[in-house]
Amino acid sequence: MAESTCVKCGHTSFEMAEAAISGLRFKRDFLQCGRCGGVVGVIESDNLNARLDAIEERLKVLAGAPDARSSVSRNFTPGPKHTA
């Protein structure tokens, strides 16, 4: 398997660094070379889409939409009752 290398300096170690980008409201995570800091990728630092999806699902559950309940609660089978 090939080893990933920095296109600028050839180093093989990478790191994440949070940074603000001019014109954007939210910070982003830069995937960058651990030696020279050359940026090889940009990722949403707060994963906003996943958070919005979770909020949407919670709102559906609160509104009573039967198909929005989690598969865990839908497939839950109670075990035998214990008496003290």
C-alpha positions as CSV (number, residue, x, y, z in Angstrom):
1,M,0.0,0.0,0.0
2,A,1.3,3.5,-0.9
3,E,2.2,5.9,2.0
4,S,0.6,9.3,2.0
5,T,3.1,12.2,1.6
6,C,2.9,15.9,1.7
7,V,2.9,17.4,-1.8
8,K,5.1,20.3,-0.5
9,C,7.9,18.6,1.5
10,G,7.3,14.9,1.2
11,H,6.8,14.3,5.0
12,T,4.5,11.4,6.0
13,S,2.9,12.7,9.2
14,F,-0.3,14.9,9.2
15,E,-2.3,16.8,11.9
16,M,-5.5,18.7,12.3
17,A,-5.5,22.4,13.0
18,E,-8.6,24.6,13.5
19,A,-8.6,27.8,11.5
20,A,-10.9,30.6,10.5
21,I,-11.5,31.2,6.8
22,S,-12.2,34.8,5.6
23,G,-15.9,35.1,4.6
24,L,-17.2,32.1,6.5
25,R,-19.0,32.2,9.8
26,F,-17.6,29.0,11.3
27,K,-14.1,27.7,11.8
28,R,-12.8,24.7,9.8
29,D,-10.3,22.0,10.6
30,F,-7.4,21.9,8.3
31,L,-5.7,18.6,7.6
32,Q,-2.1,19.6,7.2
33,C,1.4,18.3,7.1
34,G,2.9,17.8,10.5
35,R,6.3,19.3,9.4
36,C,5.6,22.2,7.0
37,G,1.9,22.9,7.6
38,G,1.0,22.5,4.0
39,V,-2.8,22.1,3.8
40,V,-4.1,18.9,2.1
41,G,-7.8,19.1,3.1
42,V,-10.4,21.1,4.9
43,I,-13.2,19.6,7.1
44,E,-16.1,21.2,9.0
45,S,-14.7,21.5,12.5
46,D,-18.1,21.2,14.2
47,N,-19.7,18.6,11.8
48,L,-22.7,20.9,11.5
49,N,-24.6,18.5,9.1
50,A,-24.6,15.6,11.6
51,R,-25.8,17.9,14.4
52,L,-28.6,19.2,12.2
53,D,-29.7,15.7,11.3
54,A,-29.8,14.7,15.0
55,I,-31.9,17.8,15.8
56,E,-34.3,16.9,13.0
57,E,-34.7,13.4,14.3
58,R,-35.4,14.6,17.8
59,L,-38.0,17.0,16.5
60,K,-39.7,14.3,14.6
61,V,-39.8,12.1,17.7
62,L,-41.2,15.0,19.8
63,A,-43.9,15.6,17.1
64,G,-44.9,12.0,17.3
65,A,-43.8,10.8,13.9
66,P,-43.9,7.0,14.3
67,D,-41.1,6.3,11.7
68,A,-38.7,8.7,13.4
69,R,-38.2,6.6,16.5
70,S,-34.8,5.0,16.8
71,S,-34.4,1.3,15.8
72,V,-33.4,0.6,19.3
73,S,-36.7,1.7,20.8
74,R,-38.7,0.2,17.9
75,N,-37.1,-3.2,18.3
76,F,-37.0,-3.2,22.1
77,T,-38.4,-6.4,23.7
78,P,-38.8,-6.1,27.5
79,G,-37.2,-8.9,29.5
80,P,-38.9,-10.8,32.3
81,K,-40.1,-8.7,35.2
82,H,-38.1,-9.0,38.4
83,T,-39.8,-8.9,41.8
84,A,-38.0,-7.8,44.9
